[in-house]
Structure formats: structure tokens, C-alpha cells
Amino acid sequence: MTSSANRSSSRDRGPLRTGGIIFASVLGALLLIAVIATIWVGARGAMAYGHLRDAQAAAADVRATLTDPAAASGAIDSIAAETSAAHALTSDPVWRAAETLPWVGPQLAAFATVAASIDDVAGTALTPLAEVASTFSVDALRPVDGRVDLSGFVAIQDAAATGASGIDRATASVDSIDRTPLLAPLRTAVDEVSALLRETRDGTGALARATVLLPAMLGAEGPRDYLVLFQNNAEWRSLGGIPGAMAVIHTDGGAMTLAGQESSSDYPKYDTSVLPLEPEAEAIYGQRPGRWIQNVTQIPDFTVSGALAREMWAREHGGQQVDGVLSLDPVALSYLLQATGPVTLPTGDVLTAENAVPLLLNEVYQRYERPADQDDFFAAAAASVFSALSAGGVDPAALVSALAQAGDEHRLLIWSAHPDDQAVLDGTTLAGRLPATDAEATRFGVYLNDGTGSKMDYYVAADSTVAWNECVIGSAGTASGTATLSVTVTSNAPADAANLPSYITGGGSFGVPGGIVRTMGYLYLPEGAELLDATITGDLGFGGGMHDGRRVLTFNVDLAPGASATATATVRAPAGSSPQLLVESTPTIAPTPIVADTCGAP
């Protein structure tokens, strides 16, 4: 009985034992597959990382030669080969399956998205551009017999547009990666790739716009006339300074000629604004921007300034309508002199990149007492630099760098009366629009204006800071919290500033004693920001209003030599804010610094 029972029991347990063996075998196989898959993914990830590092090294060489597209184009093929390999290694079925796993999946998905996006840039966006760029050189910017050959720009228009579109697509793809579950090293790498793609997008976007704008502006489709305003940073206005000297440039088929020059002092005070102003802007600035040409740059929107200046020009020149308005300041002129080299003026003065700012914004007022003589000097300087640029002796690469720097610092502004051209300008620093908050930055604006009627701002410094007080990054990568903007205005005028020439001090003509500087400030808060607190030295108080969805705080301060005043504004950031805070401000004689802070940055 016992033996039979044991045998029966053994028979009953036999299937269980067989099932256990099968289960163990399946489990072992799954573990083996998992190990193999892990090794597969790890090995391919390591190889892909190596390819991306090699592509990064090649890209560094390209960035070093971006001023010459033909020189840069030779490296695109090698970059595309590396990025294609990295993409292939991170897009097979095993890798895709691993992306669904908890914890490790988001890391692999982020890596694959970066690899695919960079490959899209190198293989799809830049390759067509490289093919046509190999026939293009920045030497095409060099005028020959006063004419720029526009055929090269026209030839690369389509490829430039394709490249810009592809990089826009790749940038959006990387920006969409959820950084929250990523390990710190990978999160940092994704942020670095995102920043590089944005830089590349800005560069290719600028090239695409240039290939469209330059031929049109240089008269490829017919003659054009552009009014040029030279803003004087010694007497501040929101966008730089009062327009002092003015010129008209005529273009036709790539040829440029200086068609006329005059001074803003030749213009009258108009009884009412020459064009209707938006009610919000008029509530803050009054009608001053539309009644005096010296004030057209007071509203920090060059689309307004350009239209006002064009209308004033037409009223004083028999109804002639220019095709657009450009603006630059003596600091931008000093950048251009780095490309032209020193220029000798009719007075015998040698204008250089080093002496242009002090000579044009201060010394000329101490040398010449009559405003008419000052205007003649400015006109001669502008004509001499234009002659040097159009004569063909300019260094093209240095010219590109100078224009880029002037544009980045908001010292070169362009408004076009042609809607198609203006559409190309919109969204760029050249358009000179109000500070706009977007996915890349939460932007404040700091705009300063002279209230002395003088050239004392040559001696005044303005320093801004912006910082998160506390902030939290959400799952979508946006930030919330509070931030503080601080602006300090300091008079560095000499102690005996009251003894300076009256044209510099203002001579008390606006009720401000000689040597004192009156500054009117306009602080633009980001769209949707909630003002929590505002302070100013001396508790002078603030005025203000709303302008196109932005809260504006205004203030006036009078400063004796050596004195300073600080205004602050603390806000609650609007919902969905970018983690990066930026400040756009009035360009002064000092280099324009990048004023920024990023949520979570050390």
C-alpha cells in the first residue's frame, strides 16, 4: 500500500515538476534575452554616443568657419555620416522596445530623440544648404564698382529656407523632451543640444532671411530708397538715442548711392502726431513721438518709429515715400569701422573703431559750439564710412561679424514699408519690437529717456539685474515663481559738470540745472506677470499703464554727479513661463551685456 501510494504520489507530482522545469526554462530564456537586450542596447548606445561625439567635434570646426559658408560646407558630409550612424543605432526594434520600460525607458527615448533630431539637421536640413554654399563666399558682399552681385544670394534662397525649416523642426523635437525623469547628466546633455540647436536655428534663420531681404533691399526688383536714422546715445531714447543726423540711401540692381543727408534740427514741431498712436502708447508717452522727429524712437517699437519717421520725411520732401527706415548708432558705426579700417574725414580727423564713440558723442560738442557745425561733422563722418563700405575695400567676414553684433545688441534696426519684407523681419532683433515672452525666455524691458534736453547721457551708466527669488520647474519644463528686476542709473559726470558747454548740459532749457541729469525710465513687465512690489530710491513713486498686454512702470530721477538711483519691480511669473529670464534694454555707449537668470541654475 505504501509503495503504491508513493508511486501514485510521484505520478501526481510529475506534471508539476515538469511544469516547474518549463517555467524555469522560460524564465531563464527571458532573463537571457533581457541580458542580451541590455548588452545590445548598451553597446549600441555607447557606439551611438561615440558617433555623436565625433559629430560634435566636426561641428566645432564648422562653427569656427560660419562666416564663410563655402568653407563650412566641406565638413557637413562627415557630420552627416556620424549622425546617421548614431540614429541607426538608436532606432532598431530592440531599442524601441526598451523605451517602454520604466525608469530606463525615458532615458533611452530622450537619447534616441536627440540622435534622430541631430541626424535630421545634418542629413536633411544642412546637406542641401552645403551643396549650394560650396559655390558661395562672403566675398560676394564686397562691392565691385559700387555694386554688390546679388546672384549668389538668390541662388541659395531655396536651400537656406529648407535648412532653416529642418532645424526649426529638430529644435522643436528636442525641446519637447520631458526632462523630469532624466538623470542629471542626460538632462544636462539634452539642454546643451537644445541650446546648440537654437543657436544653429538662429544662424540658419538669419541666413534664410538675408537671402530674401538683401536682394530686395538692394534693388534687385527695382530702385528703392531707405531713410537712415543715426541715433545719438548721448541723449537717450528708448531704442538708443535721439535721431540726429539722417541720410537717404538709394539702391538699384545691387548698387548703392548716398542720395542725401540732413539734420533732425531741420524738422519742425508738428501740432499733432503725424500718424495716430495706439491709445495705450499715447497714454504713456503722450503725442511726443509723433510730433518731434527727435522723439520717434521713444516708443520701444521700431515698427512705430519707422512709420513715424517715414511720414515726417514725406511731409518735408514733397510727399516722397521711402521704402523703409534703418537705424544705427555710433557704437554700431565703431563695429563697422573694424571691417573698413580707419577712415579719414574731410576735417583731417581719422575715425577709428576706438575713437568713434567719444569723438562723435562728446568731443564734437566741446570742439564746435554751433549745432550746424556739429551736424556738418556728423554728416561728413557718415558719408566717409558709407564711401568706405561701398568702395569695396571692406573685409567681408569682419563686416558680417560687425552687423551681427550690432543686430544682437539692438543697435541696428530695420523697418520696411513692404509687407513681405516686414514679415521676414518680424521675430528678429532687427525688427526692434516690444520684448516678447515665449518658450525661450520670459522677457522684461528697461527703456531709458533723457529728460534734460542735453548730451549728458554720455556720462550716465545704466545697470540691470534680474533673478528668480524662488521658482519651480513643472513637468512641461516651464517655470513658476517670483522674480525681481532691478535697474540702477548712475551719473559719472565730472564734479564740475555744470561748467561743461551748455549744449552738453542742456543749459537749463528744460528746467534742469546744469550738471544734473534727468532720466525717465519705462519698465516693461512680461505679458501676464503680476506686480507684487515696486521700489525706487527716494520713494519717488511710479506712474505707468498697459502697453500691448504688458504692465509698464514709469519713473523720473534727477542725478547730480556721482549720484545713483535704483528702481526694482518684483513680479509673479505668468503661467507657463520659460525658466530663463532676459532683459532687453536701451543700448547705451557701453557694450550691451546679456542680463539673464535661469530657474534652477547654480
Phi, psi and omega in degrees: 000313181298315182297318180295320180296320180295320180295320178297318179297321180295319179296322180295325182277349184301311179298324179297317181295322179294317178298320179297321179295318180296314180301315180297323180293317179297315180299318179297320179295318179297318178297319179297317178298318180297318179296314180298317180297319179297314179297319180300308181295317181297316181295315181292324177296318179296317179294319179297319178300319178297319179295319180293325177295320178294321177296322179297319179296318179293324180295327178298323177294322180295316181299329181288345182238024184295340179288348178229098182304325180296319179291324183286334188294334183296335183270350185296320181300316181292323177296316181298322179296318180292315182290327177296318178296318179296319179296315181298322181289341184244023182225013179280167183302322181297315179297317181298319178296320180294337179293343180273352182287151176292152177065296184287333183303309179300328178294314181293320180296319179296316179299316181294321179297318178298314181298316181295320182292316180294323177294323177298320179295309185289317187273330185252316187277315187270335183300312177299322180294321180295324182296319179275333181292336180296342179259002186245145177221150178294348174299341177297339178284345183282118179295143174240120185054039177077012184229137176263131177285116185268353186297325180295322179293319180295323184295330184257009182302309184295316181295321179295319179295319178297316179298315181296320179295317180295320180288326173303316182295315180294320179298316179297322181296314179292321180296337182280351180295129176284113183282344189305311183276359186281145173295152186306314180299320180289322178300317178297318180296318178297318178298320180294318178296319179300316180296320180294318180295321178295320178297317179295319178299317179297320181292312180291326176297318178296319179296316180299317179293321181297321181293338177271314186287314187302309178302318181295313183291333180269014171083029180295330183251013180140160184300147176220158177230135180234132175274128180249124176258130175258105183283139184257105183289357175279349176224095193297142162227163188310319183268006177151288182193178179293140170293118180258279176280151181221154179211159174240128178251128179257131178237149180197113177059033180094349179271143179235134176225147176276107189271344180176156178221150175198177181249150177294341178292346177283350185266145181276174167271124181274147184296321177224168180303134183293338174224151178297138175260151176300138183306320180297316180293320181293328178295332181268316188255353186069200179264007182306317181300333182260002182249334178235132179294334178293345183252005185295339180263018180284321174283126186283055178214107188288344174293330174285313181302314182298315180296320179295314181297320179298318180292320178295320177300314182299320181294330182264358183226047171063028178085006181298127180255113178285161183277347180178175181228134176243156177218140171210165182238173181300332177293316175299322178298323179294327176293319179296327179292341173291335179271324182273334190084176182303145181235129179270128181270161178303335179285349185097346176295145175254115182271124181233171177297332183277325187256358185300314184293306180296326182292314186279335186253355181215307186296326182298327181285335177275338180275318184245126181277325183278128178306326180297321178291323176298315180299320178298321180294316178299317181298318180295320179296314180297316181296322182292319178292319178299318179298319180294321180292318185278346182284342176099000181273007184283149174278111187300317181296319178294326178295316178300316180296319180296315180294321179296316180296317179298321178293316180299328182268010179061030177264347176241117183233146182222132170233135181245139175281353178266115185306322181296318178292319181295327178297326177290324181286327184303138181090358179251164177295334181294335182286335177062044181273174175300150181299128185246131175275131180214194183296337184272330184200148169263113194252135170255162174232136176235109184236131188238142181225144177284135176243013184263339187069047188214185175245031183284345182291351171301332184260003187253138178246145177232125181235130180241149171224154174216140183204146171288132171278317172203143182206157179226134176268126178274177183296333181275003180085002177272167184240154172222153181147198180241151182217156181233129173260134179229134181230124178243125178250128185231133175269117176258022179295151178297156183302327180263034184303334180297341182268000177293161178308143185298333179293332177280315184281341185093344175061022178073012185295338178249024177080013179252121182302150179303136180093342178270144179245125174256126180240131174255122183249147178229112180258117179263122178269156180300151177304129177085356181287144178260121179287123179258325182197152176211136180224158176209144179306131180082004179049046182285340179088169183233150166252201174145200182172201176242142178219108177052049176084005183244134173286134181240128174254132180241149178207160175233135175225142174251128185236129171277164178308130179087350182272160178215162177215146182234133174243138179230152175219125178253131185228157167266124185297144178294158179302139178073026182293150171290144177297341182264127173263138178225152176238127171257137188216168178298126176291128178249191180287342179278154175304142182277112181280160172274116180256111188206163171206147182236132179301127179088353180288144180292000000 
